[in-house]
C-alpha cells in the first residue's frame, strides 16, 4: 500500500488510476480498490455473501471491467448494456412469468424457503432518454436492486429479461 495519499495507484478491480488510501477488495481480489468499486462491488459481496461459484463469476467479470466495458455485469460477467446485449440469453419485452411472491432481499426469500432457481432479481436498468427499464435476472444481483421475485418456473442462472417503458406511464 502507498504511504502517501497523493501517490497514484491503479484499482485492482476497474484498473482506473486513483490517489488516496484505497480499500481492501477482499474477498473479490487481493490488492487495493477505489471507493466506487468498494461501494458497488466489494461491500455488497461482503454484506450479501456469495457462494464460491458466484465469487468465481465475479472474478471472471473483472477482465471486462478493466477493459473499460462497463456494460458487463461484474457479478456474472454477462454483457448487459441494458437492452443492447448481443446474447441469446437477453430478451427485451415483458417478463414472461407470473410473479408468485416479492421479497426485499435474497436472504429474505431464502429464509422463506424459496430455492434460488425460482428467484429473479429485479434491478433498475439504465436507458437513455425519457424511457425507463428494469431487468429481471439471476438472484445474485443487488446493485440497483428493486426487489426479488419468485416464479414457479426455474431459470438457468444466465437469462435476462428487460422491460422498458416511457417515463410517466
Secondary structure, 3 states (H helix, E strand, C coil): CCCCCCCCEECCCCCCEECCCCECCCCCCCCCECHHHHHHHHHHHHHHCCCHHHHHHHHHHHHHHHCCCCCECCCCCCECCCCCCCCCCEEECCCCCCCCEEECCHHHHHHCCCCHHHEEEEEECCCCCCEEEEEEEECCCCCCEEEEEECCCCCCCCCEEEEEEECCC
